Amino acid sequence: MIATLGSLRCSSNQKMELTMSLSMYEAAFPPVIRTLGSLSAILDKAAAHCEARKIDPSVLMHYRLAPDMFALPRQFQIASDQAKGMAARLSGIDVPSYPDTESTIEELKGRLAKTIEFVKSVPQSNIEGSESRDIVLKLGDTEMTFTGRDYVFGFVLPNFYFHAATAYDLLRHAGVELGKRDFLGAV
């Protein structure tokens, strides 16, 4: 005997089985938008930290965890690039080009706001069926081909969260009072 409650299925002598469908849009876009918003709020805390301690905010722009790592602005830029690239490529439109010239907290906040606006502007209907769409990336002389699903879950999200977490870590290491809730944002 099988009982079905929405997407919860149970049968006698079997474990409960939960099935659900989740679109590419639902799986990737809201969490990316939320994290971009969290990064902006983290920058607000960084600005307040600098003001309260009479620190020149430009000092933060040179922070890095190791000599061979990108500095703080590049972490935000790459997170932004991953988000806008995902939205554009999955919807089949050109990826907007943003020059990587941000060197202040306000400029980084502006880039994040522009990225959020772009990602939100992509209609959910444009993402339907993108899980099997071919996505071709050119990274220097290397060309990589993914399905939409592999692109999002194997490339974009790991890279996006790596750079978002690194930006958080750099500011936390610089003494900005941040916690896990600041990174997670409003859930």
Secondary structure, 3 states (H helix, E strand, C coil): CEEEECCEEEECCCCCEECCCCCHHHHHHHHHHHHHHHHHHHHHHHHHHHHHHCCCHHHHHHCCCCCCCCCHHHHHHHHHHHHHHHHHHHHCCCCCCCCCCCCCHHHHHHHHHHHHHHHHHCCHHHHCCHHHCEEEEEECCEEEEEEHHHHHHHHHHHHHHHHHHHHHHHHHHCCCCCCHHHHHCCC
